[in-house]
Amino acid sequence: MSFLDNLTTQIYNVLWALPLIILALGTGFYFSLRMKFPQLRLFKDMVHYLLGRDRKREDRTSKEGMSSFQAFALALGGRVGVGNIAGVATAICFGGPGAVFWMWIIAFIGAGTAFSESALAQLYKTRIDGEYKGGPAYYIEKGMGGNGFAKIFAVIFALAAILANGITGPTIQAFNFADAAHNAFGLNPWIGGIAMAVCVAVVAFGGAKRLGRVSELIVPVMAIAYIIIALIILGINFKQIPEMFGLIFKGAFKMDSVYGAIWGSTVMWGVKRGIYSNEAGYGSGAHAAASAEVSHPA
């Protein structure tokens, strides 16, 4: 094992240790209870503000901010991808089919965390150079009083966000894209990687407004294609659907001789991949939320 592989493994073991998993779950559960399950209670409001006109604004956009739909598409574009495809496959491979059930649970509980961080991003957003900017680094510093202690936490998060969003996250996406293109079409991985880098640069250097415009055009197509392909696969294998659900629930709960030995691994892998796929608590979605010009965080 190379030095980089060894270092990555050690960091992974620290970050995805049991205490952090419990903290992530506990946070989502706390906010869900404290806000009376906004993922259910405010669902109607979410659809209204997402697709309709904002009652407190004549327009859904402004020169400073994105529309709610653009911000939603921008956040969704980062969440639906490798974590939802390769991540789910990894969870099933190492944790068994029961891991899928725990991914469902984490998605529901994590929605409480996602709502709270997006609401905080809206509350503490700042207008800089004619655009709204914000996110965890902003609301950590301002929400905790703006003292030196708060600033340290904000800086730590900012450095982690630069590492995750500037290096580790994009490299995972680029690798999977280049590898898939190579396996499917024989395209040289270097060409695939360079093509993705150029596309990202063209969009990213256009600022937040271009990010929003591109996301609202591409993400709906991606999401619809994602759902249609999933339905086609289910349709082709419809006879196996009852057995599939049976395996998921059996693996999630039944402690027989086959699944009992790996039940703890099933829960752990479901939680890990669930958090990775929806990014609740990562702070990534909060950056998009902060750029929106809306009157309600839903």
C-alpha positions as CSV (number, residue, x, y, z in Angstrom):
1,M,0.0,0.0,0.0
2,S,1.4,3.4,-1.0
3,F,1.8,6.3,1.4
4,L,-1.2,8.1,0.0
5,D,-3.4,5.0,0.2
6,N,-2.3,4.4,3.8
7,L,-2.9,8.1,4.7
8,T,-6.4,8.0,3.1
9,T,-7.3,4.8,5.0
10,Q,-6.2,6.3,8.3
11,I,-8.2,9.5,7.7
12,Y,-11.2,7.5,6.7
13,N,-11.1,5.4,9.8
14,V,-11.1,8.5,12.0
15,L,-13.8,10.4,10.1
16,W,-16.2,7.4,9.8
17,A,-15.7,6.1,13.3
18,L,-18.7,5.3,15.5
19,P,-18.8,8.5,17.5
20,L,-19.1,10.7,14.4
21,I,-21.9,8.4,13.0
22,I,-23.8,8.7,16.3
23,L,-23.3,12.5,16.2
24,A,-24.6,12.8,12.7
25,L,-27.6,10.7,13.5
26,G,-28.3,12.5,16.8
27,T,-28.1,15.9,15.1
28,G,-30.6,15.0,12.5
29,F,-33.0,13.4,15.0
30,Y,-32.6,16.4,17.3
31,F,-33.5,19.0,14.6
32,S,-36.3,16.8,13.3
33,L,-37.9,16.8,16.7
34,R,-37.1,20.4,17.6
35,M,-38.6,21.7,14.4
36,K,-41.5,19.2,14.5
37,F,-40.3,17.3,11.4
38,P,-40.1,20.0,8.8
39,Q,-39.4,17.4,6.1
40,L,-43.1,16.4,6.5
41,R,-44.7,19.5,7.9
42,L,-43.3,22.0,5.4
43,F,-43.4,19.7,2.3
44,K,-46.3,21.6,0.8
45,D,-44.6,24.9,1.4
46,M,-41.4,23.6,-0.2
47,V,-43.2,22.7,-3.4
48,H,-44.9,26.1,-3.4
49,Y,-41.8,28.1,-3.0
50,L,-39.8,25.9,-5.3
51,L,-42.1,25.9,-8.3
52,G,-44.4,28.9,-7.7
53,R,-43.9,32.6,-7.3
54,D,-42.7,33.9,-4.0
55,R,-45.5,35.8,-2.4
56,K,-43.2,38.4,-1.0
57,R,-41.3,39.0,-4.2
58,E,-42.5,39.8,-7.7
59,D,-39.6,37.9,-9.3
60,R,-38.0,34.6,-8.3
61,T,-34.5,35.9,-9.0
62,S,-32.6,39.1,-8.4
63,K,-29.2,40.5,-9.4
64,E,-27.8,39.4,-6.1
65,G,-29.3,35.9,-5.7
66,M,-30.5,32.8,-7.5
67,S,-34.1,31.6,-7.6
68,S,-35.1,28.9,-5.2
69,F,-35.3,26.4,-8.0
70,Q,-31.7,27.3,-9.2
71,A,-30.4,26.9,-5.7
72,F,-32.2,23.6,-5.3
73,A,-30.8,22.3,-8.6
74,L,-27.3,23.4,-7.7
75,A,-27.5,21.5,-4.4
76,L,-29.1,18.5,-6.0
77,G,-26.5,18.4,-8.8
78,G,-23.8,17.8,-6.1
79,R,-25.8,15.2,-4.2
80,V,-27.2,13.0,-6.9
81,G,-24.2,11.2,-8.4
82,V,-21.5,8.9,-7.3
83,G,-22.8,8.7,-3.7
84,N,-26.2,7.5,-4.9
85,I,-24.9,5.0,-7.4
86,A,-21.5,3.7,-6.4
87,G,-22.2,4.5,-2.8
88,V,-25.3,2.3,-2.7
89,A,-23.6,-0.5,-4.5
90,T,-20.8,-0.3,-1.9
91,A,-23.2,-0.4,1.0
92,I,-24.9,-3.5,-0.4
93,C,-21.6,-5.2,-1.2
94,F,-20.2,-4.8,2.3
95,G,-23.3,-4.5,4.5
96,G,-25.8,-6.7,2.6
97,P,-29.2,-5.7,1.2
98,G,-30.4,-4.6,4.7
99,A,-28.1,-1.6,4.4
100,V,-30.5,0.0,1.9
101,F,-33.2,0.2,4.6
102,W,-30.9,2.1,6.9
103,M,-30.0,4.4,4.0
104,W,-33.7,5.2,3.8
105,I,-33.8,6.0,7.5
106,I,-30.8,8.2,7.3
107,A,-32.3,10.1,4.3
108,F,-35.4,10.9,6.4
109,I,-33.6,11.9,9.6
110,G,-30.9,13.7,7.6
111,A,-33.6,15.9,6.0
112,G,-33.9,17.6,9.4
113,T,-30.2,18.4,9.4
114,A,-30.3,19.6,5.8
115,F,-33.2,21.9,6.5
116,S,-31.6,23.4,9.6
117,E,-28.3,24.1,7.8
118,S,-30.0,25.6,4.8
119,A,-32.2,27.8,7.0
120,L,-29.1,29.0,8.9
121,A,-27.4,29.8,5.6
122,Q,-30.3,32.0,4.6
123,L,-30.4,33.7,7.9
124,Y,-26.7,34.6,7.9
125,K,-26.0,35.1,4.2
126,T,-24.0,38.2,3.2
127,R,-23.9,40.3,0.1
128,I,-20.4,40.4,-1.3
129,D,-19.4,41.8,-4.7
130,G,-23.0,42.0,-5.8
131,E,-23.9,38.4,-4.9
132,Y,-25.2,36.5,-1.9
133,K,-22.6,34.3,-0.2
134,G,-22.8,32.2,2.9
135,G,-22.7,28.8,4.4
136,P,-21.5,27.1,7.5
137,A,-18.3,29.2,7.8
138,Y,-20.5,32.3,7.9
139,Y,-23.2,31.1,10.3
140,I,-20.7,29.3,12.6
141,E,-18.8,32.6,13.1
142,K,-21.9,34.9,13.3
143,G,-24.2,32.5,15.0
144,M,-21.8,31.8,17.8
145,G,-21.2,35.4,18.6
146,G,-18.3,36.3,16.3
147,N,-15.7,35.7,19.0
148,G,-12.3,34.2,18.5
149,F,-13.5,30.7,19.5
150,A,-16.2,30.9,16.8
151,K,-13.8,32.2,14.2
152,I,-11.5,29.2,14.8
153,F,-14.3,26.8,14.1
154,A,-15.4,28.7,11.0
155,V,-11.8,28.7,9.7
156,I,-11.5,24.9,10.3
157,F,-14.7,24.3,8.4
158,A,-13.6,26.6,5.6
159,L,-10.3,24.7,5.2
160,A,-12.2,21.4,5.2
161,A,-14.7,22.7,2.6
162,I,-11.8,23.8,0.3
163,L,-10.3,20.4,0.6
164,A,-13.5,18.5,0.1
165,N,-15.1,20.7,-2.6
166,G,-11.9,21.6,-4.4
167,I,-9.8,18.4,-4.3
168,T,-11.2,15.2,-2.8
169,G,-14.8,15.5,-4.0
170,P,-14.2,16.5,-7.6
171,T,-11.4,13.9,-8.0
172,I,-13.9,11.1,-7.0
173,Q,-16.4,12.4,-9.6
174,A,-13.8,12.8,-12.3
175,F,-12.3,9.4,-11.7
176,N,-15.7,7.6,-11.9
177,F,-16.6,9.6,-15.1
178,A,-13.3,8.9,-16.8
179,D,-13.3,5.2,-15.7
180,A,-16.9,4.7,-16.9
181,A,-16.2,6.4,-20.2
182,H,-13.1,4.2,-20.6
183,N,-15.0,1.0,-19.9
184,A,-18.0,1.8,-22.0
185,F,-16.5,3.6,-25.0
186,G,-12.7,2.9,-24.7
187,L,-12.0,6.6,-24.1
188,N,-8.6,7.4,-22.7
189,P,-9.1,8.3,-19.0
190,W,-6.9,11.4,-19.5
191,I,-9.2,12.7,-22.2
192,G,-12.3,12.1,-20.0
193,G,-10.6,13.8,-17.0
194,I,-9.5,16.9,-19.1
195,A,-12.9,17.2,-20.7
196,M,-14.6,17.3,-17.3
197,A,-12.0,19.8,-15.9
198,V,-12.7,22.1,-18.8
199,C,-16.5,21.9,-18.4
200,V,-16.2,22.6,-14.7
201,A,-13.9,25.6,-15.2
202,V,-16.2,27.2,-17.8
203,V,-19.1,27.0,-15.4
204,A,-17.3,27.8,-12.2
205,F,-15.5,30.9,-13.4
206,G,-18.8,32.3,-14.5
207,G,-19.7,32.9,-10.9
208,A,-22.8,31.9,-8.8
209,K,-25.3,33.1,-11.4
210,R,-23.9,30.9,-14.1
211,L,-23.8,28.0,-11.7
212,G,-27.4,28.5,-11.1
213,R,-28.4,28.9,-14.7
214,V,-26.5,25.8,-15.8
215,S,-27.8,23.7,-12.9
216,E,-31.5,24.6,-13.6
217,L,-31.0,23.3,-17.2
218,I,-28.9,20.2,-16.6
219,V,-30.1,18.9,-13.2
220,P,-33.8,18.3,-14.1
221,V,-32.7,16.4,-17.2
222,M,-30.3,14.3,-15.1
223,A,-32.8,13.7,-12.4
224,I,-35.6,12.7,-14.8
225,A,-33.2,10.4,-16.7
226,Y,-32.0,8.9,-13.4
227,I,-35.6,8.1,-12.4
228,I,-36.7,6.8,-15.8
229,I,-33.7,4.4,-16.0
230,A,-34.4,3.2,-12.4
231,L,-38.1,2.5,-13.4
232,I,-37.0,0.7,-16.5
233,I,-34.7,-1.6,-14.5
234,L,-37.5,-2.3,-12.0
235,G,-39.9,-2.9,-14.9
236,I,-37.6,-5.4,-16.5
237,N,-37.1,-7.2,-13.2
238,F,-40.6,-6.7,-11.8
239,K,-41.0,-10.3,-10.8
240,Q,-38.0,-9.9,-8.4
241,I,-39.4,-6.8,-6.7
242,P,-41.2,-8.6,-3.8
243,E,-38.1,-10.7,-3.2
244,M,-35.9,-7.6,-3.3
245,F,-38.0,-5.9,-0.5
246,G,-38.0,-9.1,1.4
247,L,-34.2,-9.2,1.4
248,I,-33.9,-5.6,2.4
249,F,-36.2,-5.9,5.4
250,K,-34.9,-9.3,6.4
251,G,-31.3,-8.0,6.3
252,A,-32.3,-4.9,8.2
253,F,-34.0,-6.6,11.1
254,K,-33.8,-10.4,11.2
255,M,-31.0,-11.7,13.3
256,D,-30.8,-15.2,11.9
257,S,-27.6,-17.2,11.4
258,V,-26.9,-15.6,8.0
259,Y,-27.6,-12.0,8.7
260,G,-27.1,-11.9,12.5
261,A,-23.3,-11.9,12.2
262,I,-23.3,-8.9,9.9
263,W,-26.2,-6.9,11.3
264,G,-23.9,-4.3,12.9
265,S,-22.0,-4.0,9.6
266,T,-25.3,-3.6,7.8
267,V,-26.4,-0.7,10.0
268,M,-22.9,0.9,9.9
269,W,-22.6,0.7,6.1
270,G,-26.2,2.0,5.6
271,V,-25.5,5.0,7.8
272,K,-22.1,5.7,6.2
273,R,-23.3,5.5,2.6
274,G,-26.6,7.3,3.5
275,I,-24.8,10.3,4.9
276,Y,-22.4,10.3,2.0
277,S,-25.2,10.1,-0.6
278,N,-27.4,12.9,0.8
279,E,-24.6,15.0,2.3
280,A,-26.8,16.1,5.3
281,G,-24.6,17.9,7.7
282,Y,-21.7,18.3,5.2
283,G,-22.5,21.9,4.7
284,S,-22.3,21.6,0.9
285,G,-26.0,22.2,0.3
286,A,-26.0,25.2,2.6
287,H,-23.7,27.1,0.3
288,A,-26.3,26.8,-2.5
289,A,-29.1,27.7,-0.1
290,A,-27.3,30.9,1.0
291,S,-27.2,32.1,-2.6
292,A,-31.0,32.0,-3.1
293,E,-33.2,35.1,-3.1
294,V,-36.2,33.8,-1.1
295,S,-38.4,34.8,1.8
296,H,-38.7,31.4,3.4
297,P,-36.0,28.8,4.0
298,A,-38.3,25.9,2.9
